[in-house]
Amino acid sequence: MPLTPQELKKALISAGFEIYRTAGEDVILADRARENLILDSGVRVRAAEPLQVRLVMGIRRAAYPSEDEAALFERVRALAAPLLAQGFGEVATGVAPVTDPSDPQITLDTFYEVVFAKDEPGVEGALPALRLALSVAKTAESRH
């Protein structure tokens, strides 16, 4: 029987991870930017059978304005090479516009995101994958 998101959250805290929040079946790990600021790391664990470690990585178009969409996705995939070498697989891609908070009709930038995932049999087995994902997450940008 799979863990509930609350049980998974408690197990991850016991293992030394900080939690940003829980969203549905996903427990989202935190990235501590400063002593008084935590952010969404892009790393999440889905409470399912088996557990699924996921990482959402992205690149802003503004950082590479002359490159096309395919090249931007390839840049993200290149950053994820350590994940792929450890059994993660690509499960989704997405394009997410960043709109102006005062005028949603204006797009300020666009994120090109790739989601990587790896199934793990339990919390103990997921810990190395979570540590790797947190490490790799720091090489890309998060829009979260």
C-alpha positions, 0 to 999 in steps of 0.5 A: 500500500503506498504512503499517503502524502502526509506519511511521505512528508514525515519520512522525508523530514526525518531523512533531513529534507526540507519541504516546500509544500504538498500539492495533491500526491506530490511532496515538493522539496525546498531549496533554502536560498537564505536563512529566512527564504525557502523556494520550490526546488523543482524536486518532488516525490509522488506518493504512489506505488512505486514512489516517483522522484521528479525534477522539473528543469527549465531555461529562460528564453531571455538567456538565449534569445537567438536559439529556437525551441528545440535548442533550448530543450536540448540545453535543459537535457544537457544539464540533466546528463547526471540524472540520465546516467543514474536512471532518470528518464524524460517524461514531459516537456512544456513551455510556460509563459511568464506574464507581467503581474500587472498586465497578464496580456504582456509576456515577460519571458518564457520558460522551456521545461523538461520533467525527468522522473525515476521510480523508486521502491521506497523512501530509503531507495529514493534518498540517493535519487533525491539528493542527486536531483537537488544537486542537479536542480541548482544547474537550471532555473526554476520558475516556481 
